[in-house]
Amino acid sequence: MTAKPISTGSNIVALLVALGLCFGAGAIGGMVTGPVVADATGWYATLVKPVWNPPGWVFGPAWTVLFALMAISAWLVWRRVPAGKRTLPAAVFLLQLALNVGWSWFFFGKQRPDLALIDIGALWLAIFATIYVFHRWSTLAAWLLVPYILWVTFATTLNTAICRLNGY
């Protein structure tokens, strides 16, 4: 399907909204995550982590790229979906974004890796649903979400290991 003709101004606004939503979600998650990770003697620092746990500096750049890809993906779909058919693509996208923030809240905010594991399982399913729904409108948009689902698959494995190693 080709992009419907919309003005350049509308395209820019739509892209900025998508970027704002994605990076806004990242900022909310970061507000919960940052202080907990920065506390060198706190809860997160004392968790037993698997030897393959990435160093902390990896997460910022990884999430920056992933949020940018999510935003571009959503923007590509928004441009192609007729206004009357945007409810499902928007709903699955916003659901996965909310679950993404929820994971940070459960894991770092509530210090409940077990509840975060349930959330991340739902997040994985929501990302898969988003890829499936987006594919109908843009193959590129769907492919742009593949690094995200791969990262969340890895994060699920890491979350599971942390739960097991720490008795959750």
Buried (B, 14 or more C-beta within 10 A) or exposed (E): EEEEEEEEEEBEEBBEBBBEBBBEBBEBBBBBBBEBBEEEEEEBEEBEBEEEBEEEEEBEEBBEEBBBBBBBBBBBBBBBBEEEEBEEBBBBBBBBBBBBBBBBBBBBBEBBBBBBBBBBBBBBEBBBBBBEBBBBBBEEBBBBBEBBBEBBEEBBEBBBBBBEBEEB
